[in-house]
Amino acid sequence: MTAPAHDLVVRGGLVVDGTGLPAFRADVAVDGGRIAAVGAVRGRGRTEIDATGQVVAPGFIDPHTHFDAQLVWDPWAKPAVEHGVTTVVPGNCSLSLAPLRAEHRAKLVGMFNQIEEMPLLAFERGIDWTWESFPDYLARLRRHLSINVAPLVGHSLLRLWVMGDAAMERTATPAEVAAMQALLRDCLAAGAVGLSTSYVDMDERLQPVPSRLADPAEVDALAAVLGEFGRMLQIVPEFYDADLMIARVDQLAELSLRHAIPTTFSPLFVAPDDRTGPERVMARVDEQFARGARVWPQVQTRPIDISFSFAVPSLLFFRMPSWYRLIRFGTPEDVKAAFTDPERRRALVAEAQILEPLWLKVVLRRALQPDNRPLVGLTLAQIAERRGTTPVEAMIDLSLEEDLDAHFLAADMGHNDDARVGALLAHPRVHVGASDGGAHILSFATYGDTGYLFSRFVRGTGALSLEGAVKKLTADTAAIWGLFDRGRIAPGLAADLVVFDPDRIDRGEEVYVHDVPGDGWRYVRGSRGVACTIVNGTVAWSAEGGYAEARGAILPGPQPGAATWALAAE
């Protein structure tokens, strides 16, 4: 018997190679984690995958996640790999898990809990904290990794490391800025693909996160270090105000031009009460690109849906201060006491009128009491009519009856105008991002944004072609982030691949699963129409076999002095 000629051969698929050029029928051979051939492959592979009738595309890249902690206990960033994602970028929004001194671990966990709505117990039970430095954190991830990770380092972490508690109180001195520059160099040399910062986020005390206390000179100094490496600067702008976002676009453009770096901001979304904001922001982005700047907006594919219960805090209530402080800082007994005290309840109900249209549409999605189970799927307006009360009163009563574990869904709160969202996604200066994978696990399941792009905006509205949508998720993102051996199917490049049915690929229904350390739960979505995902030449997930150990890697960008485009075959 003839020995296998290749490690892996994907046969007979419709290759959508990431360039945006028309699809073509071909085989793809893989050796040593790299693509060896694209065409009519005669030799057989140790592993053979029949892709007849399916698309073979480069693995998808998710540039805005918060898998920093989850990757410690879950090497696949489940269920991201199931959706064809082969590379994730954690460390966004000024938060990463390193560099971090032991005395600031509780502070960081508090920020992740407040900003990204990640359970405290998950950090306590799921993380072994064997690191302080950024290189040691990456070494910890490398021990067991089945997805590629292109990590950002958080600005708030740099400030905490250099300034200690003063990072939360003041601007930095010139000496402290210089120390942050040196620390950032070390992180970039170890494998960070850039720096993230935030202009909006609040910590666990509802005070600005450390990065927000930086003055422009500090940001410029750190951008100068990014320029030494040609690395990315990511920011969270004041997304609630188009004028402020436009000012941030201008700021990013100046940094991009001065230091020759790419920059990106997220989120940019279509709000129901803002008919022109995203379009105005994009007009300024176009102007700045015309000057030679690189300011890449990230746009999510899915509508804004938020689940909530009163057992855990939810950012949905941030516009209602009394509600938010009660749920954020009170115990479950405090919440129940407020809901049952007539005077406090009247005050809460009155304050809730600021979101009055919302309550009419909120749906009861989970109840355990037998009398309440028939109400699941009904709106609060429908339940209130049955009970002879108001939607807010019905929500409070159901929560008390369910010991605060009634779950509600506020669906389609925004980003649901298909024409405007599709136009944004199709814009040549927009890349698909802002998934927030790994965060907000009890609020919404971000997993499946990739499948939704195909089901809604390729097959549904036709805003993008099949080739255009693949390019957005692969070659465009790889080029923007400097991951130059990813994102395309061509000999010599890394063998990150996804095989899917173009007529079926989609996100599954949102389901409640019990798989978080610390006896925790979360909402997730499985994939539809994805046959398998290949990471560096190894099948990491398949519809038939489930998850398998793969060869995930840390993906640093080019180092100073290296060529910006170097294929492994050269």
N, C-alpha and C positions, 0 to 999 in steps of 0.2 A: 504494500500500500504506500502510495506517495505521501510524503510528509506534508503537513499543511504549509502553504506558501505564506500565509498571513496570520496574524493574531486574530483578526476579526474582519469579516466581510459583510457589509449591508447590501443586499442584492435587489436590483430591479425597482428601486424607488424613484420617485420624481424628485430630483435634487433641486432644492431652492437654496442656492449657495451663499446667500447673505449679501451679495453685491447689488441686488435689485434687478439683475438681468433675468430674462425669462427662464422658467424652470426647464429642466431637461432630464431625460431618462438615463440613469447610469448606476453603476455599482460604486461603492466606496470601500476601499481596503484600508486597514489600520495595522500599523506595526509600531511597537514600543511607545504607545500612547500618542502617536502622530499619524496623520493621514498620509498613506503611502501612495495611493492611486485613486483617481476618479475617472471612470470610464467602463470599458468592458474588462472586468477583472477575471482572468482565466483560472488562476490558482485558487484553491479553496482556503477557507479560514478555520482556525481552531474553533472559533465560534462563528456560526452563520446566522444571519437575520434576514428573513424574507420580508422585504418592504414593498412587495407588489401592491399597487393601488394606494400607496401612502406616500406622504412627503418625507424626505430626509433633509433636515435643516441643521444649521449650526445650533449648538445649545444656547438657550436664552440667557441673557444677562440681566439681573435685577439690580439697578444701581442705588436703590434707597431701601435698606432694610435695617432692622435692629436685632439681628440674629446673634449679636455678640455673646450673650449668655447662653442661649439655646445650643449653640455650636459646641459648648463644653460637654453637654450631655447627649446631644443628638447630632451625629456627624453628617446627616443628610439635610439638616434644616427642614425636617418634614413639615408639610408635604410639598415643599418647593420643588424638589427633584422630580416628584410625580407630575408636575406641570411642565416639565421640559427645561427647568432652570438648572443650569450647570455652574453658574458663577453668581455669587451674591456679594454686595458691597455693604458691610455693616459699619458701625461707627459714625453714623450720621447725627446731625442735630447737636453737635458739640459733645456728644457722649460716646465714649468707648470704654472698654474694660481695662485699659492700660494706656499710659503709665499711671499706676495708682499705688500710693503708699498704703500700708495696712490700716493706718489710722483714719483713712478717708473712705474705706469700703462702705461703711454704713451710710455715709453721705451720698455716695454714688448710687447705692441701691435705692435710697430714698428718691433720688432724682429720676431713676428709671421707673419707679413705682408711680410717681406723680405725672411725669411727662409722657411716658410710653405705656402706662397702665399695666405694668408687669408685676405679678404677685411677689411680695416680699419672701414668702416661703419658698418660692421656686429658686431664688438666689441662695437661701439658707440651706436647702436640701440638695440642690443640683450643682453647686459650684464648690470645688475643692480649694480655690484660692491658693494655688501653688506659685503664683507669680506676683511681681510688682512692676517690673520693667515691661516695655512693649515687646522686645525680643523674646522674653520669657513667656509672655502671653501667646505669641505666635508659636513658640515651641510646644506649648501645651496643646494648642489646636492641632498641630501637625501629628501628634501622637495617634489621632483617630479622626480622619477627615475623609468624607465621601462626596464632598462638593467643593468646588473651588471658592476661595475666599480672597477678595481684594479689599483689605481693610483700610478704612480711614482712621485717623487718630483725632480724638475730640479736643477742641480748644479748651473746654472747661477742665479737662484732665490735665492739660499742660499747666494751666494756671494753678490748680490745686497742688500739683507736684512742686512747682517752683515757689509759690507764695504761701502755701498752707491756707489757714483760715482767712487770711487777708484777701485771698482771691475772691471771696464773697463780699468784700467790703469796699474795695477801692481800685483805682487804676494801678498799673505796674510802674515801677521805677525803670530807668534805662538799664540798670544792671539786671533786673528781673526779666526784662524783655530779651536781653542778650542770652540769659540762661534758658528762656523758652525757645529761642532760636536754636541753641545747641541741642536741646532735648528733641525738638522737631527733626533736626538733621538725623539724630540717632534713630528715630522712629521711621523716617523715610528710608534710611539705609537698611533697616531691618526688614522692610517690606510694606510699609504703609503706602497707599496710593494717593494720599493727600490729607488734607486737614478739613474738619467740619466745624462750623460755628453756628450760633443761633442769635437772632435778634428779638425773639418773642417768648422763649420758654421760661417757665417758672419752676423753682425747685420745690422740695417737699414742705418748705415753710411758706410757700407762695411768694417767694422773693426771686428776683432775677437770677438765672443761672450764672456761674462765674464768667462765662464768655461775654455776657452782656455788659460787664463792667470794663471791658477793654476799650481803650480809646482808639481812634483811627491810626495813630502812629504804631500801636502794637500790632494791629491787623496788617498794616503795610509791612512791618518788619517780618512777620511770619510769612506773608505772601512772597517776600523776597527770597526766603529759604525755599519755598515751593518752586520758585523760579530756577533755583540751582538744579532742581531735579526735573523740572517740567511737569510738576504734579498738580492735582486738582484742588481747588478750594470750593467746598460746598457750604451753602448757607440756608437757613430758614428765615425768610423775610417776613415782613408784616403782611401776611397773605390776605388779611381781612380788609386791606385798604389799597386800592390800585395806585394811588398817588405815591404812597410810601414804597410800594413795590417798584415803581418806576425809578424812584430815587436809588433803591438798592441795585437795580439794573445798571444805573450810571456808575455807582460805586464799584461794582464788579467789573464793569468795562474798563475803568481806569486802572484797577489792579491787574487785569488781564493784559492790557497794553503795556503797562510799566514793567511788568515782570515776565511777560510772555508765557502766561499760564492759562489753562482752561479753567472756567468757573461754571458752577451750576447752582440753581436755586430750586427749591421745592417746598411746598406744593404750589402749582398754578392750577386752579380749578374754576369751573363755571358755577357761580353762586346764583340761586334763584332770584335774588333781589338786586343783581348787578348785571345790567344788560350790555355793558361796554367794557368793563374792567379788564378781562383777559385779552381782549382785542387791543386795548390801549397799551397794555404791557408788551404784547407781542410786537406792536408797531415800534416801540422803543428798542426792543431786542433787535429788530431788523436794522434800525438805524445804527446801533452799536456794532453789529456785525459788518455793516458797510464801512465802518472805520477800521476794521481789522481785529476787533475784540472778539473774544469767545465767551459768551454768556448763554449757557444752555438751560432753558427751562425744562423741568420735569413735569409731565402730565400723567395722571393715573387714568386707567381705562374705565373703571367701575363707577357706578353712582355711589353717593355717600349714604350708607346705611349704618345705623348705630343701634346695637343691642345694649340693654342696661337692666340692672336690678338694683335694689337698695341695700344689698349685702356688701357691695363694693363701690368705691367712688367711680364716677363717670364724668368725663369732660363735657358731656352733653349739658350738664347743669351749671357750667361755668358762668353763664350769663345770669344765673339766679344765685346771688351770693349766700343767702341764708341756707338754701338747699345744699349748695356745694360745701360750705363749711361744716354743716351738720354731718353730711355723708363722709367728707374727707377726714375730719378730725374726731367725729363722734364714734362711739361703739355701737354695735347693733342695738343694744338696750337704749342708748341715747336716741337713736333714730325712732325706735318704736315708742318711746316716751313722748317724743315730739309729735308723732302722728296721732297719738291718743289724747294728748292734752288739747282741749277745745280751743283755747286762746292761741296757742302756738300753731295749731293746725289751720286755723282761720288765716293767720298771717302767711303761712306757707302757700296756701291755696291762692291768696290774693297776689303774692309775688309771682306765682306760676303763670299768671295771665299774660306776662310778657311773651310767652311762647304759646298763646292760646290756640292758634291754628294747628300747631304741631300735635297737641294732645288729641285732636279729633281723629288723626290718622294713625296714631300709635297702635300697634297690634300686640295682644297678649300672645307670646310665643311659647311659654312654658309654665305649667302649673302642675303641682303634684296632688293637691287635695281633690278627692273625687268630685265634689260639687263644682269645682272650678275647671276641671279638665274639658268639659263641653264648650267652655268659653275660649279655648285656645284657637287662635286664628281670627278671632273677632277684634274689631277696633275698640278702643276705649269709648268712642261715641256710641257704638252698638251696645256695649256692656252697660254703659251709663243709662241708656234708654231702657234696657231690661230692668235695671235696678232702681230706676227713678232718681238718679243723682247726676252729677256732672262727671266729665271724663277724668279730671284730676282727682276728685273724691273717689271715683271708682278705682283709680290706680293706687291710691293710698290704701283703700280697704283691701284690695287684692293682695297687696304687699304684706299687710298685717296678717291676713288669713294664711298666707304662705310662709310665714316666719321670715319675711324679707327676701325669699328666694323665688318670687314670681319674676319671670323674665319678660321684658317688653322689647319690641322692635320699632324703631323710628326709621322707616324706609324712605328712599328717594328724597333725601333732604337737600340734595343738590347734585351738581355735575351729571344731570340726567337729561339735558337738552342734546339729543343725539347729533343734531346738525352742527351746533357750536363745538361740542366735544370732538366730533369727528374731524372738523376743520382744524382744531388744535393738534390732534394726533397726527394728521397728515402734513402739518407744517414742517418744512425741511429743517428748521432750527429747534424743533421739539424732539426730545427723546422720552420714551416711555419709562416712567419711574414712579416714585412716591407710593410704592406698595405698602411700606411700613411693615413688611413681613417680620414676624417674631414679636411685634408689639401689639398693644390694644387687644389682647387675646380674648377678653370677655366682651369686647365692644363690637368687633367685626372681624370677619375672616378675609384677610387681604389676599390669601392664596387663590390663584386662578385668574389674576389680572391678565396673564398672557393668553389663556384660553378665551377669555371674554373679548379680547381684542379681535380674535378671529371670528367668533360667533356673532358679535354685534357689529363690528365695523368693517369686516371683510365680507362675510356672508350676508349680514343683515342690511346695513346701509350702503355698503360699497364705498365707504370713504377711503379705504385703502385696498390695494390689490394684495393678493397672497404674497407676491414677492416683496411688495413694499412693507407689509406688516412684518415679515421675517427680517428684513433689513433693519427696521426700527429696533427690533429686539436683539439684534446680533451685531452686524458689522458697524452700524452707526454707534451703538453704545461702546463697543470695543475700541473704536477709533477715538471717541470723545474721552474715554478714560485711559487711553494709552495701553490697552491690553492687546498689543499688536499681533500676537499669535493666536488670537481667538476671533470668533465672530464670522468666519468664512469657512467654506469647504473648499480646500485647495491643498495639494501635496505640500508637505512640510509643516503645516499648521497643526495645532493641538486638536486631538480627536474628541472634541466635545460635540455631541450630536443628539438630536431628538428626532424620533420617528413618530408621525402622527397622521391621522385621517383628516384631510382638510374639510371634509363634509360633516365631521362630528366634533372636532376639537372644541372644548368649552370648559367652563368651570362647573363643578357639581353643586348640589344643594348644600347650604350651610348646616353643619351638624355640630352637636355638642359632644365633646370627647373628654375622657378622663385620662390624660397622658402627660400631665405637667408635674414635675417634682413637687413634693410637699402636698400630695393628695389633691392636686389642682385640676381644673377643667379649663377648656378653651373652645372657641368656635373655629372650625376648619372647613375647608372645601376640598374634596377630592377632584381628580381630573376626569375628563371625558375625552375619548378619542385619541389619547396619547398611548402609543404602543410601548415605547421604551425610551429611556434617557441614558446616554453614554457619557461618562466623565473620564477624560484622558484615556480613552480607548477601552474602558471597562463599563459593563452594564451596571448602573447604579440602581435602576428601578425598571421593572417591566410590568405590564398589565397582567401577565401570566404568572410571573414569579415573585412580584413584590420587590421589597428593598434588598439590595445586596451590597456588600462592602466594595467600594470603588477606590480610585486613586486620586482623591481630592488633593488640592495643592493651594498654598498661599501664592498669590499672583502679584508680586511687586511690579511696578512699572520700570522703565529703563532707568539706569543709574546715571549720574553725571558723567558726561563724556561718551556714553554709549550711543549707538545709532538709534534713531527713533523708530526705524522700521527694519527689523532684522528677522527674516524667516529662518526657521530651524533648518530648512533644506539648503540654505545658502552657505 
